[in-house]
Amino acid sequence: MKTFSRLKKEGSLDDKLDKAVSDEIKKRKLARHPVNATDDYKMKTKKNLAFKFPTPSGEMMFHVYLRKMPGPTKGVMAFNYDLEDK
């Protein structure tokens, strides 16, 4: 049986997917500080589609959407993503 503290350390699937997308954004040097904006559904347009890349398992594709954060922040981008079968 898993305790609550053990489950909290393992993290959820959403946290792992967010981390994978954030790492890919940093690797491609699109933003220094990516901010998760998964509740912003209006951001998912062709205009904001930045790139696609495969999941670590290779069975699906991430579609990543980026937009600049308002204000004088430099290097901060909001991101949202979708998963799609190959």
PyMOL Python script that loads the backbone (N, CA, C, O; Angstrom):
from pymol import cmd

cmd.read_pdbstr("""\
ATOM      1  N   MET A   1       0.835  -1.183   0.000  1.00  0.00           N
ATOM      2  CA  MET A   1       0.000   0.000   0.000  1.00  0.00           C
ATOM      3  C   MET A   1       0.878   1.244   0.000  1.00  0.00           C
ATOM      4  O   MET A   1       1.841   1.332   0.762  1.00  0.00           O
ATOM      5  N   LYS A   2       0.549   2.189  -0.844  1.00  0.00           N
ATOM      6  CA  LYS A   2       1.322   3.418  -0.930  1.00  0.00           C
ATOM      7  C   LYS A   2       0.745   4.460   0.017  1.00  0.00           C
ATOM      8  O   LYS A   2      -0.468   4.663   0.073  1.00  0.00           O
ATOM      9  N   THR A   3       1.620   5.110   0.750  1.00  0.00           N
ATOM     10  CA  THR A   3       1.176   6.176   1.646  1.00  0.00           C
ATOM     11  C   THR A   3       1.035   7.463   0.853  1.00  0.00           C
ATOM     12  O   THR A   3       1.511   7.566  -0.277  1.00  0.00           O
ATOM     13  N   PHE A   4       0.370   8.449   1.462  1.00  0.00           N
ATOM     14  CA  PHE A   4       0.155   9.725   0.793  1.00  0.00           C
ATOM     15  C   PHE A   4       1.474  10.424   0.494  1.00  0.00           C
ATOM     16  O   PHE A   4       1.644  10.981  -0.591  1.00  0.00           O
ATOM     17  N   SER A   5       2.406  10.403   1.435  1.00  0.00           N
ATOM     18  CA  SER A   5       3.685  11.081   1.220  1.00  0.00           C
ATOM     19  C   SER A   5       4.471  10.425   0.087  1.00  0.00           C
ATOM     20  O   SER A   5       5.175  11.114  -0.651  1.00  0.00           O
ATOM     21  N   ARG A   6       4.363   9.117  -0.060  1.00  0.00           N
ATOM     22  CA  ARG A   6       5.050   8.419  -1.141  1.00  0.00           C
ATOM     23  C   ARG A   6       4.426   8.777  -2.487  1.00  0.00           C
ATOM     24  O   ARG A   6       5.138   8.976  -3.471  1.00  0.00           O
ATOM     25  N   LEU A   7       3.092   8.859  -2.529  1.00  0.00           N
ATOM     26  CA  LEU A   7       2.418   9.262  -3.763  1.00  0.00           C
ATOM     27  C   LEU A   7       2.780  10.685  -4.141  1.00  0.00           C
ATOM     28  O   LEU A   7       2.964  10.989  -5.319  1.00  0.00           O
ATOM     29  N   LYS A   8       2.884  11.555  -3.154  1.00  0.00           N
ATOM     30  CA  LYS A   8       3.224  12.953  -3.410  1.00  0.00           C
ATOM     31  C   LYS A   8       4.631  13.072  -3.992  1.00  0.00           C
ATOM     32  O   LYS A   8       4.867  13.913  -4.859  1.00  0.00           O
ATOM     33  N   LYS A   9       5.561  12.249  -3.530  1.00  0.00           N
ATOM     34  CA  LYS A   9       6.933  12.281  -4.036  1.00  0.00           C
ATOM     35  C   LYS A   9       7.003  11.788  -5.473  1.00  0.00           C
ATOM     36  O   LYS A   9       7.776  12.315  -6.274  1.00  0.00           O
ATOM     37  N   GLU A  10       6.203  10.780  -5.806  1.00  0.00           N
ATOM     38  CA  GLU A  10       6.232  10.209  -7.152  1.00  0.00           C
ATOM     39  C   GLU A  10       5.701  11.191  -8.189  1.00  0.00           C
ATOM     40  O   GLU A  10       6.181  11.210  -9.322  1.00  0.00           O
ATOM     41  N   GLY A  11       4.719  12.003  -7.820  1.00  0.00           N
ATOM     42  CA  GLY A  11       4.142  12.952  -8.747  1.00  0.00           C
ATOM     43  C   GLY A  11       3.098  12.310  -9.644  1.00  0.00           C
ATOM     44  O   GLY A  11       3.074  11.091  -9.814  1.00  0.00           O
ATOM     45  N   SER A  12       2.251  13.127 -10.207  1.00  0.00           N
ATOM     46  CA  SER A  12       1.200  12.614 -11.078  1.00  0.00           C
ATOM     47  C   SER A  12       1.674  12.602 -12.527  1.00  0.00           C
ATOM     48  O   SER A  12       2.737  13.133 -12.852  1.00  0.00           O
ATOM     49  N   LEU A  13       0.887  12.002 -13.373  1.00  0.00           N
ATOM     50  CA  LEU A  13       1.209  11.954 -14.793  1.00  0.00           C
ATOM     51  C   LEU A  13       1.221  13.351 -15.382  1.00  0.00           C
ATOM     52  O   LEU A  13       2.071  13.661 -16.217  1.00  0.00           O
ATOM     53  N   ASP A  14       0.289  14.203 -14.961  1.00  0.00           N
ATOM     54  CA  ASP A  14       0.256  15.580 -15.460  1.00  0.00           C
ATOM     55  C   ASP A  14       1.546  16.324 -15.125  1.00  0.00           C
ATOM     56  O   ASP A  14       2.065  17.075 -15.951  1.00  0.00           O
ATOM     57  N   ASP A  15       2.060  16.115 -13.919  1.00  0.00           N
ATOM     58  CA  ASP A  15       3.306  16.766 -13.531  1.00  0.00           C
ATOM     59  C   ASP A  15       4.465  16.300 -14.410  1.00  0.00           C
ATOM     60  O   ASP A  15       5.325  17.096 -14.785  1.00  0.00           O
ATOM     61  N   LYS A  16       4.482  15.022 -14.733  1.00  0.00           N
ATOM     62  CA  LYS A  16       5.555  14.485 -15.577  1.00  0.00           C
ATOM     63  C   LYS A  16       5.459  15.027 -17.001  1.00  0.00           C
ATOM     64  O   LYS A  16       6.475  15.348 -17.619  1.00  0.00           O
ATOM     65  N   LEU A  17       4.233  15.128 -17.518  1.00  0.00           N
ATOM     66  CA  LEU A  17       4.057  15.672 -18.869  1.00  0.00           C
ATOM     67  C   LEU A  17       4.428  17.149 -18.904  1.00  0.00           C
ATOM     68  O   LEU A  17       5.079  17.603 -19.845  1.00  0.00           O
ATOM     69  N   ASP A  18       4.020  17.897 -17.890  1.00  0.00           N
ATOM     70  CA  ASP A  18       4.381  19.318 -17.808  1.00  0.00           C
ATOM     71  C   ASP A  18       5.893  19.491 -17.765  1.00  0.00           C
ATOM     72  O   ASP A  18       6.437  20.381 -18.419  1.00  0.00           O
ATOM     73  N   LYS A  19       6.567  18.650 -17.003  1.00  0.00           N
ATOM     74  CA  LYS A  19       8.024  18.726 -16.884  1.00  0.00           C
ATOM     75  C   LYS A  19       8.690  18.405 -18.214  1.00  0.00           C
ATOM     76  O   LYS A  19       9.667  19.053 -18.589  1.00  0.00           O
ATOM     77  N   ALA A  20       8.172  17.413 -18.931  1.00  0.00           N
ATOM     78  CA  ALA A  20       8.745  17.043 -20.231  1.00  0.00           C
ATOM     79  C   ALA A  20       8.604  18.189 -21.230  1.00  0.00           C
ATOM     80  O   ALA A  20       9.543  18.479 -21.972  1.00  0.00           O
ATOM     81  N   VAL A  21       7.449  18.838 -21.258  1.00  0.00           N
ATOM     82  CA  VAL A  21       7.234  19.961 -22.178  1.00  0.00           C
ATOM     83  C   VAL A  21       8.112  21.141 -21.776  1.00  0.00           C
ATOM     84  O   VAL A  21       8.728  21.776 -22.632  1.00  0.00           O
ATOM     85  N   SER A  22       8.172  21.436 -20.489  1.00  0.00           N
ATOM     86  CA  SER A  22       8.996  22.540 -20.002  1.00  0.00           C
ATOM     87  C   SER A  22      10.467  22.319 -20.338  1.00  0.00           C
ATOM     88  O   SER A  22      11.150  23.251 -20.764  1.00  0.00           O
ATOM     89  N   ASP A  23      10.956  21.108 -20.154  1.00  0.00           N
ATOM     90  CA  ASP A  23      12.348  20.791 -20.476  1.00  0.00           C
ATOM     91  C   ASP A  23      12.631  20.953 -21.963  1.00  0.00           C
ATOM     92  O   ASP A  23      13.697  21.434 -22.346  1.00  0.00           O
ATOM     93  N   GLU A  24      11.675  20.552 -22.805  1.00  0.00           N
ATOM     94  CA  GLU A  24      11.862  20.688 -24.259  1.00  0.00           C
ATOM     95  C   GLU A  24      11.891  22.158 -24.676  1.00  0.00           C
ATOM     96  O   GLU A  24      12.659  22.532 -25.562  1.00  0.00           O
ATOM     97  N   ILE A  25      11.072  22.985 -24.053  1.00  0.00           N
ATOM     98  CA  ILE A  25      11.070  24.424 -24.356  1.00  0.00           C
ATOM     99  C   ILE A  25      12.410  25.030 -23.980  1.00  0.00           C
ATOM    100  O   ILE A  25      12.966  25.826 -24.737  1.00  0.00           O
ATOM    101  N   LYS A  26      12.933  24.662 -22.817  1.00  0.00           N
ATOM    102  CA  LYS A  26      14.236  25.177 -22.378  1.00  0.00           C
ATOM    103  C   LYS A  26      15.353  24.667 -23.279  1.00  0.00           C
ATOM    104  O   LYS A  26      16.282  25.411 -23.595  1.00  0.00           O
ATOM    105  N   LYS A  27      15.271  23.401 -23.697  1.00  0.00           N
ATOM    106  CA  LYS A  27      16.295  22.814 -24.559  1.00  0.00           C
ATOM    107  C   LYS A  27      16.358  23.530 -25.906  1.00  0.00           C
ATOM    108  O   LYS A  27      17.437  23.721 -26.467  1.00  0.00           O
ATOM    109  N   ARG A  28      15.197  23.924 -26.419  1.00  0.00           N
ATOM    110  CA  ARG A  28      15.145  24.629 -27.702  1.00  0.00           C
ATOM    111  C   ARG A  28      15.398  26.128 -27.550  1.00  0.00           C
ATOM    112  O   ARG A  28      15.382  26.868 -28.534  1.00  0.00           O
ATOM    113  N   LYS A  29      15.631  26.571 -26.317  1.00  0.00           N
ATOM    114  CA  LYS A  29      15.941  27.966 -25.983  1.00  0.00           C
ATOM    115  C   LYS A  29      14.860  28.931 -26.463  1.00  0.00           C
ATOM    116  O   LYS A  29      15.159  30.015 -26.963  1.00  0.00           O
ATOM    117  N   LEU A  30      13.598  28.523 -26.305  1.00  0.00           N
ATOM    118  CA  LEU A  30      12.475  29.387 -26.648  1.00  0.00           C
ATOM    119  C   LEU A  30      12.080  30.270 -25.477  1.00  0.00           C
ATOM    120  O   LEU A  30      11.507  31.342 -25.672  1.00  0.00           O
ATOM    121  N   ALA A  31      12.383  29.826 -24.257  1.00  0.00           N
ATOM    122  CA  ALA A  31      12.072  30.609 -23.064  1.00  0.00           C
ATOM    123  C   ALA A  31      12.988  30.166 -21.933  1.00  0.00           C
ATOM    124  O   ALA A  31      13.312  28.986 -21.800  1.00  0.00           O
ATOM    125  N   ARG A  32      13.399  31.134 -21.124  1.00  0.00           N
ATOM    126  CA  ARG A  32      14.204  30.785 -19.949  1.00  0.00           C
ATOM    127  C   ARG A  32      13.330  30.225 -18.838  1.00  0.00           C
ATOM    128  O   ARG A  32      13.719  29.298 -18.127  1.00  0.00           O
ATOM    129  N   HIS A  33      12.141  30.803 -18.701  1.00  0.00           N
ATOM    130  CA  HIS A  33      11.228  30.420 -17.634  1.00  0.00           C
ATOM    131  C   HIS A  33       9.843  30.126 -18.206  1.00  0.00           C
ATOM    132  O   HIS A  33       9.002  31.024 -18.252  1.00  0.00           O
ATOM    133  N   PRO A  34       9.584  28.886 -18.646  1.00  0.00           N
ATOM    134  CA  PRO A  34       8.244  28.551 -19.141  1.00  0.00           C
ATOM    135  C   PRO A  34       7.252  28.440 -17.983  1.00  0.00           C
ATOM    136  O   PRO A  34       7.565  27.884 -16.930  1.00  0.00           O
ATOM    137  N   VAL A  35       6.054  28.976 -18.198  1.00  0.00           N
ATOM    138  CA  VAL A  35       4.999  28.959 -17.189  1.00  0.00           C
ATOM    139  C   VAL A  35       3.831  28.154 -17.740  1.00  0.00           C
ATOM    140  O   VAL A  35       3.380  28.395 -18.859  1.00  0.00           O
ATOM    141  N   ASN A  36       3.346  27.205 -16.959  1.00  0.00           N
ATOM    142  CA  ASN A  36       2.251  26.349 -17.380  1.00  0.00           C
ATOM    143  C   ASN A  36       0.942  27.135 -17.403  1.00  0.00           C
ATOM    144  O   ASN A  36       0.576  27.768 -16.413  1.00  0.00           O
ATOM    145  N   ALA A  37       0.246  27.091 -18.524  1.00  0.00           N
ATOM    146  CA  ALA A  37      -1.035  27.781 -18.672  1.00  0.00           C
ATOM    147  C   ALA A  37      -2.065  26.823 -19.247  1.00  0.00           C
ATOM    148  O   ALA A  37      -2.725  27.146 -20.235  1.00  0.00           O
ATOM    149  N   THR A  38      -2.212  25.653 -18.647  1.00  0.00           N
ATOM    150  CA  THR A  38      -3.110  24.642 -19.196  1.00  0.00           C
ATOM    151  C   THR A  38      -4.578  25.029 -19.093  1.00  0.00           C
ATOM    152  O   THR A  38      -5.417  24.425 -19.762  1.00  0.00           O
ATOM    153  N   ASP A  39      -4.908  26.018 -18.275  1.00  0.00           N
ATOM    154  CA  ASP A  39      -6.301  26.449 -18.181  1.00  0.00           C
ATOM    155  C   ASP A  39      -6.657  27.479 -19.248  1.00  0.00           C
ATOM    156  O   ASP A  39      -7.821  27.865 -19.355  1.00  0.00           O
ATOM    157  N   ASP A  40      -5.697  27.929 -20.034  1.00  0.00           N
ATOM    158  CA  ASP A  40      -5.921  28.922 -21.083  1.00  0.00           C
ATOM    159  C   ASP A  40      -6.191  28.196 -22.405  1.00  0.00           C
ATOM    160  O   ASP A  40      -5.276  27.973 -23.198  1.00  0.00           O
ATOM    161  N   TYR A  41      -7.462  27.829 -22.632  1.00  0.00           N
ATOM    162  CA  TYR A  41      -7.818  27.064 -23.826  1.00  0.00           C
ATOM    163  C   TYR A  41      -7.851  27.921 -25.084  1.00  0.00           C
ATOM    164  O   TYR A  41      -7.723  27.390 -26.187  1.00  0.00           O
ATOM    165  N   LYS A  42      -8.021  29.241 -24.947  1.00  0.00           N
ATOM    166  CA  LYS A  42      -8.046  30.122 -26.115  1.00  0.00           C
ATOM    167  C   LYS A  42      -6.675  30.220 -26.774  1.00  0.00           C
ATOM    168  O   LYS A  42      -6.563  30.659 -27.919  1.00  0.00           O
ATOM    169  N   MET A  43      -5.641  29.816 -26.059  1.00  0.00           N
ATOM    170  CA  MET A  43      -4.284  29.904 -26.594  1.00  0.00           C
ATOM    171  C   MET A  43      -4.046  28.854 -27.676  1.00  0.00           C
ATOM    172  O   MET A  43      -3.115  29.000 -28.468  1.00  0.00           O
ATOM    173  N   LYS A  44      -4.853  27.811 -27.730  1.00  0.00           N
ATOM    174  CA  LYS A  44      -4.641  26.717 -28.674  1.00  0.00           C
ATOM    175  C   LYS A  44      -5.141  27.089 -30.066  1.00  0.00           C
ATOM    176  O   LYS A  44      -6.217  26.662 -30.487  1.00  0.00           O
ATOM    177  N   THR A  45      -4.354  27.883 -30.767  1.00  0.00           N
ATOM    178  CA  THR A  45      -4.655  28.259 -32.143  1.00  0.00           C
ATOM    179  C   THR A  45      -3.433  27.958 -33.012  1.00  0.00           C
ATOM    180  O   THR A  45      -2.330  27.771 -32.498  1.00  0.00           O
ATOM    181  N   LYS A  46      -3.633  27.915 -34.310  1.00  0.00           N
ATOM    182  CA  LYS A  46      -2.513  27.671 -35.216  1.00  0.00           C
ATOM    183  C   LYS A  46      -1.467  28.777 -35.097  1.00  0.00           C
ATOM    184  O   LYS A  46      -0.275  28.531 -35.283  1.00  0.00           O
ATOM    185  N   LYS A  47      -1.907  29.976 -34.791  1.00  0.00           N
ATOM    186  CA  LYS A  47      -0.988  31.109 -34.660  1.00  0.00           C
ATOM    187  C   LYS A  47      -0.006  30.890 -33.510  1.00  0.00           C
ATOM    188  O   LYS A  47       1.157  31.281 -33.612  1.00  0.00           O
ATOM    189  N   ASN A  48      -0.455  30.273 -32.425  1.00  0.00           N
ATOM    190  CA  ASN A  48       0.384  30.074 -31.251  1.00  0.00           C
ATOM    191  C   ASN A  48       1.120  28.734 -31.247  1.00  0.00           C
ATOM    192  O   ASN A  48       1.931  28.486 -30.354  1.00  0.00           O
ATOM    193  N   LEU A  49       0.855  27.868 -32.225  1.00  0.00           N
ATOM    194  CA  LEU A  49       1.523  26.570 -32.269  1.00  0.00           C
ATOM    195  C   LEU A  49       3.006  26.781 -32.539  1.00  0.00           C
ATOM    196  O   LEU A  49       3.385  27.287 -33.595  1.00  0.00           O
ATOM    197  N   ALA A  50       3.834  26.397 -31.590  1.00  0.00           N
ATOM    198  CA  ALA A  50       5.270  26.627 -31.721  1.00  0.00           C
ATOM    199  C   ALA A  50       5.987  25.435 -32.363  1.00  0.00           C
ATOM    200  O   ALA A  50       6.751  25.603 -33.314  1.00  0.00           O
ATOM    201  N   PHE A  51       5.737  24.233 -31.836  1.00  0.00           N
ATOM    202  CA  PHE A  51       6.420  23.058 -32.360  1.00  0.00           C
ATOM    203  C   PHE A  51       5.717  21.793 -31.894  1.00  0.00           C
ATOM    204  O   PHE A  51       4.824  21.825 -31.048  1.00  0.00           O
ATOM    205  N   LYS A  52       6.155  20.671 -32.479  1.00  0.00           N
ATOM    206  CA  LYS A  52       5.660  19.337 -32.111  1.00  0.00           C
ATOM    207  C   LYS A  52       6.874  18.479 -31.789  1.00  0.00           C
ATOM    208  O   LYS A  52       7.940  18.646 -32.382  1.00  0.00           O
ATOM    209  N   PHE A  53       6.702  17.554 -30.840  1.00  0.00           N
ATOM    210  CA  PHE A  53       7.759  16.596 -30.567  1.00  0.00           C
ATOM    211  C   PHE A  53       7.145  15.335 -29.965  1.00  0.00           C
ATOM    212  O   PHE A  53       6.069  15.395 -29.369  1.00  0.00           O
ATOM    213  N   PRO A  54       7.828  14.179 -30.117  1.00  0.00           N
ATOM    214  CA  PRO A  54       7.260  12.923 -29.613  1.00  0.00           C
ATOM    215  C   PRO A  54       7.379  12.804 -28.095  1.00  0.00           C
ATOM    216  O   PRO A  54       8.273  13.388 -27.482  1.00  0.00           O
ATOM    217  N   THR A  55       6.470  12.042 -27.502  1.00  0.00           N
ATOM    218  CA  THR A  55       6.536  11.767 -26.073  1.00  0.00           C
ATOM    219  C   THR A  55       7.741  10.867 -25.801  1.00  0.00           C
ATOM    220  O   THR A  55       8.277  10.268 -26.733  1.00  0.00           O
ATOM    221  N   PRO A  56       8.176  10.762 -24.545  1.00  0.00           N
ATOM    222  CA  PRO A  56       9.319   9.880 -24.254  1.00  0.00           C
ATOM    223  C   PRO A  56       9.091   8.428 -24.672  1.00  0.00           C
ATOM    224  O   PRO A  56      10.045   7.741 -25.036  1.00  0.00           O
ATOM    225  N   SER A  57       7.855   7.952 -24.627  1.00  0.00           N
ATOM    226  CA  SER A  57       7.578   6.577 -25.057  1.00  0.00           C
ATOM    227  C   SER A  57       7.559   6.461 -26.583  1.00  0.00           C
ATOM    228  O   SER A  57       7.745   5.371 -27.124  1.00  0.00           O
ATOM    229  N   GLY A  58       7.335   7.576 -27.274  1.00  0.00           N
ATOM    230  CA  GLY A  58       7.329   7.577 -28.733  1.00  0.00           C
ATOM    231  C   GLY A  58       6.004   7.206 -29.358  1.00  0.00           C
ATOM    232  O   GLY A  58       5.912   7.113 -30.582  1.00  0.00           O
ATOM    233  N   GLU A  59       4.969   6.989 -28.555  1.00  0.00           N
ATOM    234  CA  GLU A  59       3.680   6.570 -29.096  1.00  0.00           C
ATOM    235  C   GLU A  59       2.764   7.731 -29.462  1.00  0.00           C
ATOM    236  O   GLU A  59       1.840   7.570 -30.259  1.00  0.00           O
ATOM    237  N   MET A  60       3.021   8.908 -28.876  1.00  0.00           N
ATOM    238  CA  MET A  60       2.158  10.065 -29.107  1.00  0.00           C
ATOM    239  C   MET A  60       3.017  11.281 -29.410  1.00  0.00           C
ATOM    240  O   MET A  60       4.239  11.254 -29.271  1.00  0.00           O
ATOM    241  N   MET A  61       2.339  12.361 -29.834  1.00  0.00           N
ATOM    242  CA  MET A  61       3.032  13.618 -30.134  1.00  0.00           C
ATOM    243  C   MET A  61       2.489  14.728 -29.236  1.00  0.00           C
ATOM    244  O   MET A  61       1.286  14.818 -28.993  1.00  0.00           O
ATOM    245  N   PHE A  62       3.396  15.565 -28.751  1.00  0.00           N
ATOM    246  CA  PHE A  62       3.018  16.788 -28.054  1.00  0.00           C
ATOM    247  C   PHE A  62       2.870  17.897 -29.089  1.00  0.00           C
ATOM    248  O   PHE A  62       3.721  18.034 -29.968  1.00  0.00           O
ATOM    249  N   HIS A  63       1.818  18.681 -29.000  1.00  0.00           N
ATOM    250  CA  HIS A  63       1.654  19.901 -29.780  1.00  0.00           C
ATOM    251  C   HIS A  63       1.753  21.033 -28.769  1.00  0.00           C
ATOM    252  O   HIS A  63       0.878  21.174 -27.914  1.00  0.00           O
ATOM    253  N   VAL A  64       2.806  21.841 -28.852  1.00  0.00           N
ATOM    254  CA  VAL A  64       3.090  22.857 -27.851  1.00  0.00           C
ATOM    255  C   VAL A  64       2.713  24.234 -28.391  1.00  0.00           C
ATOM    256  O   VAL A  64       3.085  24.607 -29.504  1.00  0.00           O
ATOM    257  N   TYR A  65       1.963  24.982 -27.574  1.00  0.00           N
ATOM    258  CA  TYR A  65       1.528  26.340 -27.900  1.00  0.00           C
ATOM    259  C   TYR A  65       2.219  27.304 -26.948  1.00  0.00           C
ATOM    260  O   TYR A  65       2.239  27.076 -25.738  1.00  0.00           O
ATOM    261  N   LEU A  66       2.782  28.375 -27.483  1.00  0.00           N
ATOM    262  CA  LEU A  66       3.483  29.372 -26.668  1.00  0.00           C
ATOM    263  C   LEU A  66       2.916  30.753 -26.902  1.00  0.00           C
ATOM    264  O   LEU A  66       2.468  31.075 -28.002  1.00  0.00           O
ATOM    265  N   ARG A  67       2.939  31.568 -25.861  1.00  0.00           N
ATOM    266  CA  ARG A  67       2.613  32.988 -26.009  1.00  0.00           C
ATOM    267  C   ARG A  67       3.415  33.758 -24.985  1.00  0.00           C
ATOM    268  O   ARG A  67       3.734  33.246 -23.911  1.00  0.00           O
ATOM    269  N   LYS A  68       3.741  35.004 -25.331  1.00  0.00           N
ATOM    270  CA  LYS A  68       4.496  35.852 -24.420  1.00  0.00           C
ATOM    271  C   LYS A  68       3.614  36.286 -23.261  1.00  0.00           C
ATOM    272  O   LYS A  68       2.413  36.506 -23.419  1.00  0.00           O
ATOM    273  N   MET A  69       4.230  36.404 -22.101  1.00  0.00           N
ATOM    274  CA  MET A  69       3.516  36.884 -20.920  1.00  0.00           C
ATOM    275  C   MET A  69       3.421  38.408 -20.987  1.00  0.00           C
ATOM    276  O   MET A  69       4.370  39.068 -21.410  1.00  0.00           O
ATOM    277  N   PRO A  70       2.290  38.969 -20.577  1.00  0.00           N
ATOM    278  CA  PRO A  70       2.171  40.433 -20.603  1.00  0.00           C
ATOM    279  C   PRO A  70       3.073  41.077 -19.557  1.00  0.00           C
ATOM    280  O   PRO A  70       3.362  40.488 -18.516  1.00  0.00           O
ATOM    281  N   GLY A  71       3.504  42.281 -19.854  1.00  0.00           N
ATOM    282  CA  GLY A  71       4.343  43.007 -18.903  1.00  0.00           C
ATOM    283  C   GLY A  71       5.797  43.051 -19.345  1.00  0.00           C
ATOM    284  O   GLY A  71       6.143  42.577 -20.428  1.00  0.00           O
ATOM    285  N   PRO A  72       6.633  43.613 -18.511  1.00  0.00           N
ATOM    286  CA  PRO A  72       8.047  43.789 -18.878  1.00  0.00           C
ATOM    287  C   PRO A  72       8.913  42.557 -18.602  1.00  0.00           C
ATOM    288  O   PRO A  72      10.132  42.681 -18.482  1.00  0.00           O
ATOM    289  N   THR A  73       8.311  41.386 -18.501  1.00  0.00           N
ATOM    290  CA  THR A  73       9.083  40.180 -18.209  1.00  0.00           C
ATOM    291  C   THR A  73       9.848  39.731 -19.448  1.00  0.00           C
ATOM    292  O   THR A  73       9.304  39.718 -20.552  1.00  0.00           O
ATOM    293  N   LYS A  74      11.099  39.367 -19.259  1.00  0.00           N
ATOM    294  CA  LYS A  74      11.923  38.917 -20.379  1.00  0.00           C
ATOM    295  C   LYS A  74      12.274  37.448 -20.160  1.00  0.00           C
ATOM    296  O   LYS A  74      12.706  37.071 -19.070  1.00  0.00           O
ATOM    297  N   GLY A  75      12.097  36.633 -21.167  1.00  0.00           N
ATOM    298  CA  GLY A  75      12.431  35.223 -21.066  1.00  0.00           C
ATOM    299  C   GLY A  75      11.345  34.378 -20.429  1.00  0.00           C
ATOM    300  O   GLY A  75      11.581  33.207 -20.132  1.00  0.00           O
ATOM    301  N   VAL A  76      10.150  34.942 -20.207  1.00  0.00           N
ATOM    302  CA  VAL A  76       9.047  34.204 -19.595  1.00  0.00           C
ATOM    303  C   VAL A  76       7.967  34.002 -20.654  1.00  0.00           C
ATOM    304  O   VAL A  76       7.465  34.961 -21.241  1.00  0.00           O
ATOM    305  N   MET A  77       7.620  32.737 -20.886  1.00  0.00           N
ATOM    306  CA  MET A  77       6.589  32.400 -21.866  1.00  0.00           C
ATOM    307  C   MET A  77       5.589  31.452 -21.215  1.00  0.00           C
ATOM    308  O   MET A  77       5.963  30.583 -20.427  1.00  0.00           O
ATOM    309  N   ALA A  78       4.312  31.631 -21.555  1.00  0.00           N
ATOM    310  CA  ALA A  78       3.265  30.713 -21.107  1.00  0.00           C
ATOM    311  C   ALA A  78       3.147  29.604 -22.147  1.00  0.00           C
ATOM    312  O   ALA A  78       3.256  29.855 -23.347  1.00  0.00           O
ATOM    313  N   PHE A  79       2.924  28.386 -21.684  1.00  0.00           N
ATOM    314  CA  PHE A  79       2.777  27.279 -22.616  1.00  0.00           C
ATOM    315  C   PHE A  79       1.540  26.459 -22.291  1.00  0.00           C
ATOM    316  O   PHE A  79       1.072  26.410 -21.154  1.00  0.00           O
ATOM    317  N   ASN A  80       1.034  25.820 -23.327  1.00  0.00           N
ATOM    318  CA  ASN A  80      -0.068  24.882 -23.237  1.00  0.00           C
ATOM    319  C   ASN A  80       0.253  23.785 -24.237  1.00  0.00           C
ATOM    320  O   ASN A  80       1.007  24.017 -25.182  1.00  0.00           O
ATOM    321  N   TYR A  81      -0.297  22.606 -24.052  1.00  0.00           N
ATOM    322  CA  TYR A  81       0.016  21.515 -24.971  1.00  0.00           C
ATOM    323  C   TYR A  81      -1.140  20.563 -25.104  1.00  0.00           C
ATOM    324  O   TYR A  81      -2.011  20.496 -24.237  1.00  0.00           O
ATOM    325  N   ASP A  82      -1.144  19.826 -26.196  1.00  0.00           N
ATOM    326  CA  ASP A  82      -2.093  18.753 -26.478  1.00  0.00           C
ATOM    327  C   ASP A  82      -1.311  17.483 -26.758  1.00  0.00           C
ATOM    328  O   ASP A  82      -0.155  17.531 -27.178  1.00  0.00           O
ATOM    329  N   LEU A  83      -1.940  16.366 -26.525  1.00  0.00           N
ATOM    330  CA  LEU A  83      -1.374  15.079 -26.904  1.00  0.00           C
ATOM    331  C   LEU A  83      -2.185  14.514 -28.056  1.00  0.00           C
ATOM    332  O   LEU A  83      -3.414  14.584 -28.057  1.00  0.00           O
ATOM    333  N   GLU A  84      -1.490  13.954 -29.036  1.00  0.00           N
ATOM    334  CA  GLU A  84      -2.162  13.398 -30.207  1.00  0.00           C
ATOM    335  C   GLU A  84      -1.509  12.082 -30.577  1.00  0.00           C
ATOM    336  O   GLU A  84      -0.287  11.957 -30.500  1.00  0.00           O
ATOM    337  N   ASP A  85      -2.300  11.101 -30.976  1.00  0.00           N
ATOM    338  CA  ASP A  85      -1.739   9.836 -31.452  1.00  0.00           C
ATOM    339  C   ASP A  85      -0.979  10.065 -32.744  1.00  0.00           C
ATOM    340  O   ASP A  85      -1.334  10.936 -33.538  1.00  0.00           O
ATOM    341  N   LYS A  86       0.073   9.275 -32.953  1.00  0.00           N
ATOM    342  CA  LYS A  86       0.863   9.398 -34.188  1.00  0.00           C
ATOM    343  C   LYS A  86       0.111   8.882 -35.373  1.00  0.00           C
ATOM    344  O   LYS A  86       0.626   8.909 -36.491  1.00  0.00           O
TER     345      LYS A  86
END
""", "prot")
cmd.dss("prot")
cmd.show_as("cartoon", "prot")
cmd.util.cbc("prot")
cmd.orient("prot")
